[in-house]
Amino acid sequence: MATVQQVQAYNQQHVDWSKFFSVVETLGTTMNAQKDRFDKSDIIEMALEAYSGGNITYVNANGIDHNLVNLANAQGTATTQEMKFCGGVFYKERMVQRARGGTPAVKQIVAVNKPVTLKLLNSNGSNTHTGIPPSYAEFLLAVDNYSAFVALVDDIRPYEHMGGDGVSVKNVPLNLFHKIVGPEDYAAKALKNFDYKQEKLKFQRKFLSKF
């Protein structure tokens, strides 16, 4: 089985994180409504494949989002990872007022440095799991608006929590997550005057016009 350090390095080396976080920045908060969240997660998960040069494939299976195609596990097949996106897990924005009066506050990106809580499986109120299932990916890729970290799923199993709406991990020590990239490691550039939600509506109308 690959180690968490190998998976950390694999993601560091094979993903163009500047392009990846340009997508995240372009989407911004426009896709945060409940009906849009699945679209947003699909786009972000697909972006990892798109900017990996063929080294990561998007499989979108239950509990497995990606295969690391050139990193074998103990069975000799591709190492698997699940991606979870959640704003403010590792880094967040804060507005800092400058010392001199009359000047506008400036945005800073700061580390959160707190235990990690994430939803791993969403069952929409019908959870039947008694824990993280054995079929779940070997590694968890946790992403927020500014960073990506990876953890070995077996390391976070002791923190699993079952509820009616799915399976979570709660208050996982931060040191179990290994930093792949932070805001200092890439240069994101959002598309100007681009609204994904509006572009999606245009496509839907264009599709309907074909009948």
C-alpha positions, 0 to 999 in steps of 0.5 A: 500500500502507498504511504500518505507521504507518497500520495502527498508527493504524487498530488504535489507533483502531478497536479497543476494547482494554479489551474485547479485553484483558478477554477475554485476561485472562478466558481466562488460562491455562485454554486453554494445553493443546495441545488448547485452543490453537486454540480460544484463538487463534480466540477472540482473533482473533475478539475483534478483529473483535467490538470493532472496530465493523465496521472489521475483519473476521475472515476466518481464511484461511491466513496472513490473519486480518483485513481492515482494511475501510476501509484500502485497499492498493495493489490497492484492496482491504482491507489484510490482517493476520495475528495471532499471540498469544504470552505474554511477547513484549513485556511480562511479569509479575514479582513484586517484593518490597516493601522492608519484611519481612513484606509480600507481593510485588506483581506488576509488568508490565515491558517485555521489550525484546528481539528478537522470535521468533515462529512464523508458520506451523505445519505440524505437522512437514510444512513445505514452505515455503521462506520466508514465502509471497507469499500471507501477510498484508501486516502481522503483528499480534503480541499478548501478554497486555498489549500489541499491536504491528504490523510490515510483513511485508516488513520481517521477511522477512530474519529468517525461519527454516524448520523441520520444524514451520513458518516462524518469524521469529527475533531480529527487532529490536524497532524493526521492531514498532510499538506499538499499545497497552501496559498503560498504554493500556486498563483490562481487567476479567476476568469473575469466576467464569467458566471458558471451558473449563467453559462449553465442556464444558457446551455440548458436553453440552447439544448431545449431549443433543439426540439 
